Amino acid sequence: MNKSYTKSDLEQIIGLQQESLQALQKTLGRLRHQNERLERSNQKLRKKIAEYE
């Protein structure tokens, strides 16, 4: 039961995969940015905690 794909089918599949990849890249960029912000906040908190020790 092999399914044959036309050139148009394959182009559509590739287009959808590219859109998905771009969405994942945007999400990954946001997560990296959020992680950097959290790391900076953690560093500030560590410094404040160290002041009280």
HELIX and SHEET records of a PDB file:
HELIX    1   1 LYS A    7  TYR A   52  1                                  46    
END                                                                             
